[in-house]
Amino acid sequence: MTVKLILLKSGEDVIADVEEMLVSERVVGYFLGDPCVVKVLANNNGTGGKTPCKLQLTPWMPLTNDKKIPIAAEWLITMVEPIPQLKEMYENGVLKNEQESDQDSSDGEQSDTDQRD
């Protein structure tokens, strides 16, 4: 798993589990696993000095069932390591829930040999 923070040409900050898309050993794009838009929200708590901020994660393409979304390399401006707090938020919130969801769906399935009439 390679969790990265990506800045897209659209101006969106996206955090995702990133895999390279290779064609003839050349990177032509990336597969974004469970991508989320990162929004930085001001925390207006009335304190002086530096204003702490809050981070919000929302699904990047919520109207698809695809687990990995391909994106052309030309759409990336830069890809960096996220700060530890953001990475932890993503791994514990998004990826952990995804793994639990996958586990729950596989637990409920029975093979034909397990089913009895």
C-alpha positions in Angstrom: 0.0 0.0 0.0 1.3 3.4 -1.0 -0.8 6.2 0.4 0.0 9.5 -1.3 -1.5 13.0 -1.4 -2.0 14.2 -5.0 -2.6 17.7 -6.4 -4.7 17.5 -9.6 -4.9 20.0 -12.4 -8.5 20.6 -11.2 -7.0 22.0 -8.0 -8.3 19.1 -5.9 -6.1 17.6 -3.2 -6.8 13.8 -3.3 -5.5 11.2 -0.9 -5.4 7.6 -2.2 -3.7 4.2 -2.3 -1.7 4.8 -5.5 -0.4 2.3 -8.0 1.5 3.1 -11.2 -0.2 2.3 -14.5 2.6 1.0 -16.8 2.7 0.5 -20.5 6.0 -0.8 -21.9 7.7 0.0 -18.6 6.6 3.7 -18.9 4.2 5.3 -16.4 1.2 6.6 -18.3 -1.1 7.0 -15.4 -2.1 5.9 -11.9 -4.7 3.8 -10.3 -6.2 5.5 -7.3 -7.6 3.1 -4.7 -10.3 4.5 -2.4 -9.6 8.2 -3.4 -10.8 11.0 -1.2 -10.8 14.7 -1.6 -9.1 16.5 1.3 -10.6 19.7 2.4 -8.9 22.0 4.9 -11.5 23.8 7.0 -10.7 26.7 9.3 -11.4 26.1 12.9 -13.0 29.4 14.0 -12.6 29.0 17.7 -11.9 32.7 18.5 -8.3 32.2 19.5 -5.5 34.6 18.5 -2.4 33.6 16.6 -2.3 30.6 14.3 -5.7 29.2 13.6 -5.8 25.5 13.9 -7.6 23.8 11.0 -9.8 20.7 10.6 -9.4 18.2 7.8 -12.4 16.6 6.0 -12.3 13.6 3.7 -15.0 13.0 1.2 -15.1 10.4 -1.6 -13.6 11.7 -4.8 -16.0 9.9 -7.2 -18.9 8.8 -5.0 -21.1 7.6 -7.9 -19.0 4.6 -8.9 -18.6 1.1 -7.5 -15.0 0.9 -8.9 -12.4 0.3 -6.2 -9.6 1.6 -8.3 -10.0 4.6 -10.5 -7.6 5.2 -13.3 -6.2 8.7 -14.0 -3.9 9.9 -16.7 -0.4 11.0 -15.6 -1.0 14.4 -17.3 -3.7 15.3 -14.7 -1.2 15.1 -11.8 0.6 18.3 -10.8 2.5 16.7 -7.9 2.4 13.6 -5.6 3.7 13.9 -2.1 3.8 12.0 1.3 0.8 13.2 3.4 1.4 14.5 6.9 1.1 11.8 9.6 -2.2 13.0 10.9 -3.8 12.9 7.4 -2.4 9.5 6.6 -3.6 8.1 9.9 -7.1 9.7 9.3 -7.3 8.1 5.9 -6.0 4.7 6.9 -8.1 4.4 10.0 -11.3 5.9 8.6 -11.4 5.0 4.9 -9.2 2.0 4.4 -10.2 0.3 7.7 -13.9 0.7 6.9 -13.3 -0.7 3.4 -11.5 -3.7 4.7 -14.3 -4.3 7.3 -16.9 -4.0 4.6 -15.1 -6.5 2.4 -14.8 -8.9 5.3 -18.5 -8.6 6.2 -19.6 -9.3 2.6 -17.4 -12.3 2.3 -18.5 -13.7 5.7 -22.1 -13.7 4.5 -21.5 -15.7 1.4 -21.7 -19.5 1.3 -20.4 -21.8 -1.3 -22.7 -24.3 -3.0 -21.2 -27.1 -1.1 -21.9 -25.4 2.3 -25.6 -24.8 1.5 -28.0 -27.5 2.7 -31.6 -28.0 1.5 
